[in-house]
Amino acid sequence: MYCKNVLPVLLSLFMLACSTADEQTENTQAIDKIAEDYVRLGLEIGVYDSDFVDAYYGPDSLKPAASKSDSFPKNELLAKADSLKKQLAALSTRQVNDTTKARADWLNSQLTAFERRIRVFSGENAPFEQESKELFDATAPVYTEQHFKELIAKLEHLLPGKGPLPERYQQLASRFIIPENKIDTVFQTAIAEARKRTLAHYQLPANETFRLEYVKDKPWSGYNWYKGNYNSLIQINISQPIFIERAIDLACHEGYPGHHVYNAMLEKTLFRDRGWVEISLYPLFSPQSLIAEGSANYGISVAFPGNEQEVFCKETLLPLARLDTTGTSAYFRILAIKSGLGYARNEVARGLLSSKMDDKEALRWLTDYCLLTSKGASDYLRFIKKYRSYVINYNYGQDLVKQYIESQGGTADAPERRWKLFEELLSKQSRASELLKKH
């Protein structure tokens, strides 16, 4: 009697389990197919927009076979993006597991960025906030000029001498410029130290490596070109004066635990271990960049917490550069206040994109509030005109990552937990809106 009642129930449960497993397999296959088409679309956009694809290490079979047409196929590309978003929406109506849903949500945000970049590339602009939201899944806070004047006022009594504050700052900072013949020695040492500190906490693939190259006449100070197979080309722009602290900044940001580590971890955990082909494409103008730039900037304080950057500069890098260490502590106190001025760059981009600020006014802001040299201001103006709302990824992205990590206990008082939480962030698909939910 007992067996007669139980067997039908067990059979029903077995059939339900098989049905559920079959459905999940179909869902996985469906999102894998969407992911392949997503990569194809991103690479096709990159045929026309040379700045769009920052890295690709996936199958050659997904690369565009057709040659570039004479005109930019805006409507065709938008239609493909819309079709993929509709497929993701249809998939989300099914009984999908959390992993599939998370992949679908991430792909949907990336495709929204595809659509906005297609429009930007074709000359169709939107307000700064809308552009940044659609491209990077975030809108940075707005600050008035008065806010930056108040920050500048804090520096007045710290900077020696008389005259305009930007000039006084540059006079002090010029004492810490790395001589050109010492740049390679200083950078190699800084990257080696950043790498050593990172490897003390993370097990990276055995064949991970990078190549360091020095370039000139770029709108940026450093760049990581990820080549796949855990290999990066790190370029440092030596057309600009390079201050001693920037050696550590760029070593961490472009290398360890920044872009190089982020890309290597994504390739290992998601592309190679799980077969998620979408991660093999890194579209520069997408929500992925806010995580990339924000984590790369935050990674500096992870690798060199507290005053360790100052100590390493004073005890190791400045002597290597044959520079006087006098005034190092005062210089770093000023740098700590100056870091808050980074948001002025966002306001310059906001003003330029809305035509409320001309080049002359933009240069004034970049010198008066960002304390850049004339050359530095001109270069950064070039950067803004090329990369537009991308600027929010550095400062606002860093703040979001910092808040996300520290809200879960990854504070300076708990360095091991901070390294662990940071590793988890670098190893998964993340978006700004998800980080905001955590705090």
C-alpha positions as CSV (number, residue, x, y, z in Angstrom):
1,M,0.0,0.0,0.0
2,Y,2.8,2.4,1.0
3,C,4.8,1.7,-2.2
4,K,1.8,2.1,-4.4
5,N,1.2,5.6,-3.1
6,V,4.9,6.7,-3.1
7,L,6.0,5.5,-6.5
8,P,3.7,7.7,-8.5
9,V,4.8,10.7,-6.4
10,L,8.5,9.9,-6.9
11,L,7.9,9.4,-10.6
12,S,6.2,12.8,-10.9
13,L,9.0,14.5,-9.0
14,F,11.6,12.8,-11.2
15,M,9.8,13.9,-14.4
16,L,9.5,17.5,-13.0
17,A,13.2,17.6,-12.2
18,C,14.0,16.4,-15.7
19,S,11.7,19.0,-17.2
20,T,13.2,21.8,-15.1
21,A,16.7,20.7,-16.0
22,D,15.8,20.6,-19.7
23,E,14.3,24.0,-19.5
24,Q,17.4,25.5,-17.7
25,T,19.6,23.9,-20.4
26,E,17.4,25.6,-23.1
27,N,17.7,28.9,-21.3
28,T,21.5,28.6,-21.0
29,Q,21.7,27.8,-24.7
30,A,19.4,30.7,-25.5
31,I,21.5,33.3,-23.6
32,D,24.7,31.8,-25.0
33,K,23.3,32.4,-28.5
34,I,22.3,36.0,-27.6
35,A,25.8,36.5,-26.1
36,E,27.4,35.5,-29.4
37,D,25.2,37.9,-31.3
38,Y,26.0,40.6,-28.8
39,V,29.7,40.1,-29.5
40,R,29.1,40.1,-33.3
41,L,27.2,43.4,-33.0
42,G,29.9,45.0,-30.8
43,L,32.6,44.0,-33.2
44,E,30.6,45.3,-36.1
45,I,30.2,48.7,-34.4
46,G,33.9,48.7,-33.9
47,V,34.5,48.4,-37.6
48,Y,33.2,52.0,-37.9
49,D,33.9,53.4,-34.4
50,S,37.5,52.8,-33.8
51,D,37.3,53.8,-30.1
52,F,34.4,51.4,-29.3
53,V,36.2,48.0,-28.9
54,D,38.8,48.3,-26.2
55,A,39.7,44.6,-26.1
56,Y,38.6,41.3,-27.7
57,Y,40.0,37.9,-27.2
58,G,37.1,35.7,-28.2
59,P,36.7,33.4,-31.2
60,D,37.7,34.6,-34.7
61,S,34.4,33.2,-35.9
62,L,32.5,36.0,-34.3
63,K,34.4,38.7,-36.1
64,P,32.7,40.6,-39.0
65,A,33.2,38.9,-42.3
66,A,31.8,41.7,-44.4
67,S,33.9,44.7,-45.3
68,K,33.1,48.2,-44.1
69,S,30.4,50.0,-46.1
70,D,30.7,53.6,-47.3
71,S,28.2,54.9,-44.8
72,F,27.6,54.2,-41.1
73,P,24.6,51.8,-40.9
74,K,23.1,53.5,-37.9
75,N,19.5,52.2,-38.3
76,E,20.6,48.7,-39.0
77,L,22.8,48.5,-36.0
78,L,20.1,50.0,-33.7
79,A,17.7,47.4,-35.0
80,K,20.1,44.6,-34.2
81,A,20.6,45.9,-30.7
82,D,16.8,46.3,-30.2
83,S,16.2,42.7,-31.4
84,L,18.7,41.4,-28.9
85,K,17.1,43.3,-26.1
86,K,13.7,41.9,-27.0
87,Q,15.2,38.4,-27.0
88,L,16.5,39.0,-23.5
89,A,13.1,40.3,-22.4
90,A,11.5,37.2,-23.7
91,L,14.0,35.1,-21.9
92,S,13.4,36.9,-18.6
93,T,9.7,35.9,-18.8
94,R,10.7,32.3,-18.5
95,Q,11.6,30.5,-15.2
96,V,15.3,31.3,-15.4
97,N,17.8,30.8,-12.6
98,D,19.6,33.7,-10.9
99,T,22.8,33.3,-13.0
100,T,20.9,33.5,-16.3
101,K,18.9,36.4,-15.0
102,A,22.0,38.3,-13.9
103,R,23.7,37.7,-17.3
104,A,20.5,38.9,-19.1
105,D,20.4,42.0,-17.0
106,W,24.1,42.8,-17.6
107,L,23.7,42.2,-21.4
108,N,20.7,44.4,-21.5
109,S,22.6,47.3,-19.9
110,Q,25.5,46.8,-22.2
111,L,23.1,46.9,-25.2
112,T,21.6,50.1,-24.0
113,A,25.1,51.5,-24.1
114,F,25.5,50.2,-27.6
115,E,22.4,52.1,-28.7
116,R,23.6,55.3,-27.1
117,R,27.1,55.1,-28.6
118,I,25.7,54.3,-32.0
119,R,23.7,57.6,-31.8
120,V,26.6,59.6,-30.4
121,F,28.9,58.3,-33.2
122,S,26.3,59.3,-35.8
123,G,26.1,62.9,-34.3
124,E,22.9,62.4,-32.3
125,N,23.5,63.8,-28.9
126,A,21.6,63.7,-25.6
127,P,21.9,65.6,-22.3
128,F,25.0,64.8,-20.3
129,E,23.1,62.9,-17.6
130,Q,21.1,60.8,-20.1
131,E,24.3,60.0,-22.0
132,S,26.2,58.9,-18.9
133,K,23.2,56.9,-17.6
134,E,22.7,55.0,-20.9
135,L,26.4,54.5,-21.5
136,F,27.6,53.8,-17.9
137,D,24.5,53.0,-15.9
138,A,25.2,56.0,-13.7
139,T,24.7,59.8,-13.3
140,A,27.3,61.6,-11.3
141,P,26.4,64.3,-8.8
142,V,26.4,67.9,-9.8
143,Y,28.7,70.4,-8.1
144,T,28.6,74.2,-8.4
145,E,31.7,76.4,-8.9
146,Q,31.3,77.5,-5.3
147,H,32.0,74.0,-4.1
148,F,35.4,73.9,-5.9
149,K,36.2,77.4,-4.6
150,E,35.7,76.2,-1.1
151,L,38.1,73.3,-1.7
152,I,40.6,75.6,-3.2
153,A,40.4,77.8,-0.2
154,K,41.6,74.9,2.0
155,L,44.8,74.8,0.0
156,E,45.5,78.6,0.3
157,H,47.3,78.3,3.7
158,L,49.1,75.1,2.8
159,L,50.8,76.3,-0.3
160,P,53.8,78.5,0.2
161,G,54.5,81.7,-1.7
162,K,52.3,84.4,-3.3
163,G,50.3,84.7,-6.5
164,P,47.6,82.6,-8.1
165,L,47.1,79.3,-6.3
166,P,47.5,77.1,-9.5
167,E,50.9,78.6,-10.0
168,R,51.9,78.0,-6.4
169,Y,50.8,74.4,-6.6
170,Q,52.7,73.8,-9.8
171,Q,55.8,75.4,-8.3
172,L,55.6,72.9,-5.4
173,A,54.7,70.0,-7.6
174,S,57.5,70.7,-10.0
175,R,59.9,69.5,-7.3
176,F,58.4,66.1,-7.6
177,I,58.5,65.6,-11.4
178,I,60.3,62.4,-12.4
179,P,63.3,63.2,-14.7
180,E,62.9,61.7,-18.1
181,N,66.0,59.5,-17.8
182,K,64.6,58.0,-14.6
183,I,61.0,57.4,-15.7
184,D,61.6,53.7,-16.7
185,T,63.5,52.9,-13.5
186,V,60.8,54.5,-11.3
187,F,57.9,52.9,-13.2
188,Q,59.4,49.4,-13.3
189,T,60.0,49.7,-9.5
190,A,56.5,50.9,-8.8
191,I,54.8,48.2,-10.9
192,A,57.0,45.5,-9.4
193,E,55.9,46.6,-5.9
194,A,52.2,46.9,-6.9
195,R,52.4,43.4,-8.4
196,K,54.1,41.9,-5.3
197,R,51.5,43.4,-3.1
198,T,48.7,42.1,-5.3
199,L,50.1,38.6,-5.6
200,A,50.3,38.4,-1.8
201,H,46.5,38.2,-1.9
202,Y,45.5,36.9,-5.3
203,Q,46.4,33.8,-7.3
204,L,46.6,35.0,-10.9
205,P,47.1,32.8,-13.9
206,A,50.7,31.5,-14.1
207,N,51.3,33.0,-17.5
208,E,49.9,36.5,-16.7
209,T,52.3,39.2,-17.9
210,F,52.5,42.7,-19.3
211,R,54.7,44.8,-21.5
212,L,55.5,48.4,-20.6
213,E,55.8,51.0,-23.4
214,Y,56.4,54.8,-23.4
215,V,54.5,56.9,-25.9
216,K,53.9,60.6,-26.7
217,D,51.2,63.0,-27.7
218,K,48.2,61.2,-26.2
219,P,45.2,62.8,-24.5
220,W,45.6,60.3,-21.6
221,S,48.4,59.7,-19.1
222,G,48.3,55.9,-19.2
223,Y,46.4,53.1,-21.0
224,N,46.1,49.4,-20.6
225,W,45.5,47.5,-23.9
226,Y,44.4,44.0,-22.8
227,K,45.5,41.4,-25.4
228,G,43.9,38.3,-23.9
229,N,45.5,35.2,-22.6
230,Y,46.3,37.2,-19.5
231,N,48.6,39.6,-21.4
232,S,48.5,43.4,-21.4
233,L,50.3,46.3,-23.1
234,I,50.6,49.2,-20.7
235,Q,51.4,52.5,-22.3
236,I,52.6,55.6,-20.4
237,N,52.4,59.0,-22.0
238,I,55.6,60.9,-21.4
239,S,54.6,64.0,-23.2
240,Q,53.2,65.3,-19.9
241,P,55.2,65.9,-16.8
242,I,55.0,62.8,-14.6
243,F,54.8,63.5,-10.9
244,I,56.2,61.0,-8.4
245,E,52.9,59.8,-7.0
246,R,51.6,59.1,-10.5
247,A,54.1,56.3,-10.8
248,I,52.2,54.4,-8.1
249,D,48.8,55.6,-9.4
250,L,49.5,54.3,-12.9
251,A,51.2,51.2,-11.7
252,C,48.1,50.2,-9.7
253,H,45.5,51.7,-12.1
254,E,46.8,50.2,-15.3
255,G,48.4,47.1,-13.8
256,Y,48.0,45.7,-10.3
257,P,45.3,45.4,-8.9
258,G,43.7,47.6,-11.7
259,H,43.0,47.0,-15.3
260,H,45.4,44.1,-16.0
261,V,44.2,42.1,-13.0
262,Y,40.5,43.0,-13.6
263,N,40.7,41.8,-17.2
264,A,42.7,38.7,-16.3
265,M,40.2,37.7,-13.6
266,L,37.3,38.2,-15.9
267,E,38.9,36.1,-18.7
268,K,39.8,33.3,-16.2
269,T,36.6,33.1,-14.2
270,L,33.9,33.9,-16.7
271,F,35.3,33.3,-20.2
272,R,37.5,30.3,-19.8
273,D,36.0,28.6,-16.7
274,R,32.3,29.3,-17.5
275,G,32.4,29.9,-21.2
276,W,30.6,33.2,-21.2
277,V,31.7,34.6,-24.5
278,E,30.2,38.1,-23.9
279,I,33.0,38.9,-21.5
280,S,35.7,38.4,-24.2
281,L,34.5,41.7,-25.7
282,Y,35.2,44.9,-23.8
283,P,33.3,47.8,-25.3
284,L,34.8,51.0,-23.9
285,F,31.6,52.9,-23.9
286,S,29.6,50.7,-21.6
287,P,28.7,50.1,-18.0
288,Q,31.7,47.8,-17.7
289,S,33.9,50.8,-17.9
290,L,32.6,52.4,-14.8
291,I,33.5,49.3,-12.9
292,A,36.9,49.1,-14.7
293,E,37.9,52.7,-14.1
294,G,36.4,52.9,-10.6
295,S,38.0,49.7,-9.4
296,A,41.4,50.7,-10.9
297,N,41.4,54.0,-9.1
298,Y,40.2,52.4,-5.8
299,G,42.8,49.7,-6.2
300,I,45.5,52.2,-5.5
301,S,44.4,52.6,-1.8
302,V,43.8,48.8,-1.6
303,A,47.4,48.1,-2.6
304,F,48.9,51.2,-0.8
305,P,46.5,51.9,2.2
306,G,46.8,54.8,4.5
307,N,50.1,56.7,4.0
308,E,51.9,53.8,2.4
309,Q,52.0,55.5,-1.0
310,E,53.7,58.5,0.6
311,V,56.2,56.2,2.5
312,F,57.1,54.2,-0.7
313,C,57.6,57.4,-2.6
314,K,59.7,59.0,0.1
315,E,61.8,55.9,0.9
316,T,62.1,54.3,-2.6
317,L,60.9,56.2,-5.6
318,L,62.2,59.7,-4.8
319,P,65.7,58.4,-4.2
320,L,65.6,56.4,-7.4
321,A,64.6,59.5,-9.3
322,R,67.4,61.4,-7.6
323,L,64.8,63.9,-6.1
324,D,64.9,65.7,-2.8
325,T,62.5,64.2,-0.3
326,T,62.1,67.4,1.7
327,G,58.5,68.5,1.9
328,T,57.1,65.1,0.8
329,S,54.6,64.9,3.7
330,A,53.2,68.4,3.0
331,Y,52.9,67.6,-0.7
332,F,50.9,64.5,0.0
333,R,48.6,66.4,2.4
334,I,47.9,68.8,-0.4
335,L,47.3,65.9,-2.8
336,A,44.7,64.5,-0.5
337,I,42.7,67.7,-0.6
338,K,43.3,68.1,-4.3
339,S,41.7,64.7,-5.0
340,G,38.3,66.2,-4.2
341,L,38.8,68.6,-7.1
342,G,38.5,65.7,-9.6
343,Y,34.7,66.3,-9.9
344,A,35.5,69.6,-11.6
345,R,36.4,67.6,-14.7
346,N,32.9,66.2,-14.8
347,E,31.5,69.7,-14.7
348,V,33.7,70.7,-17.6
349,A,32.5,67.8,-19.6
350,R,28.9,68.6,-18.6
351,G,29.4,72.2,-19.6
352,L,31.0,71.4,-23.0
353,L,28.5,68.8,-24.0
354,S,25.6,71.1,-23.2
355,S,27.3,74.0,-25.0
356,K,27.1,76.0,-21.7
357,M,30.9,76.2,-21.6
358,D,33.4,77.1,-24.4
359,D,37.0,76.0,-24.7
360,K,38.3,79.1,-22.9
361,E,36.1,78.6,-19.9
362,A,36.8,74.9,-19.9
363,L,40.6,75.6,-19.8
364,R,40.0,78.1,-16.9
365,W,38.2,75.4,-14.9
366,L,40.9,72.8,-15.6
367,T,43.7,75.1,-14.5
368,D,41.9,77.0,-11.6
369,Y,40.1,74.0,-10.1
370,C,42.0,70.9,-11.3
371,L,45.3,72.7,-10.9
372,L,46.6,71.4,-14.2
373,T,49.4,72.9,-16.1
374,S,48.6,74.6,-19.4
375,K,49.8,71.5,-21.2
376,G,47.8,69.3,-18.9
377,A,44.7,71.3,-19.3
378,S,44.9,71.3,-23.1
379,D,45.5,67.5,-23.1
380,Y,42.5,66.9,-20.8
381,L,40.3,69.1,-22.9
382,R,41.2,66.8,-25.8
383,F,40.4,63.9,-23.7
384,I,36.9,65.2,-22.8
385,K,36.1,66.0,-26.4
386,K,37.1,62.5,-27.4
387,Y,35.6,60.5,-24.5
388,R,32.8,62.8,-23.4
389,S,30.8,61.6,-20.3
390,Y,33.4,58.9,-19.8
391,V,35.1,61.2,-17.3
392,I,32.6,60.2,-14.5
393,N,34.0,56.7,-14.4
394,Y,37.2,57.8,-12.7
395,N,35.9,59.8,-9.8
396,Y,32.3,58.7,-9.4
397,G,33.2,55.2,-10.3
398,Q,35.9,55.2,-7.6
399,D,33.5,56.5,-5.0
400,L,30.8,53.9,-5.9
401,V,33.4,51.1,-5.6
402,K,34.7,52.4,-2.3
403,Q,31.2,52.7,-0.8
404,Y,30.3,49.2,-2.1
405,I,33.4,47.6,-0.6
406,E,33.4,49.5,2.7
407,S,29.6,49.0,3.2
408,Q,30.3,45.3,3.5
409,G,33.1,45.7,6.0
410,G,36.1,46.1,3.6
411,T,37.5,49.1,5.5
412,A,41.1,50.1,6.1
413,D,40.8,48.4,9.5
414,A,40.0,45.1,7.8
415,P,42.5,44.9,4.9
416,E,42.1,41.1,4.3
417,R,38.3,41.5,3.9
418,R,38.8,44.5,1.6
419,W,41.2,42.5,-0.6
420,K,38.6,39.6,-0.7
421,L,35.6,41.8,-1.5
422,F,37.7,43.6,-4.2
423,E,38.6,40.3,-5.8
424,E,35.0,39.2,-5.9
425,L,34.1,42.5,-7.6
426,L,36.8,42.1,-10.2
427,S,35.7,38.5,-11.0
428,K,32.1,39.1,-11.9
429,Q,29.8,41.1,-14.2
430,S,28.8,44.2,-12.3
431,R,27.0,47.5,-12.9
432,A,26.8,50.8,-11.1
433,S,23.1,50.3,-10.2
434,E,24.0,47.1,-8.5
435,L,26.7,48.7,-6.4
436,L,24.2,51.4,-5.3
437,K,21.8,48.8,-4.0
438,K,24.4,47.6,-1.5
439,H,24.7,50.8,0.4
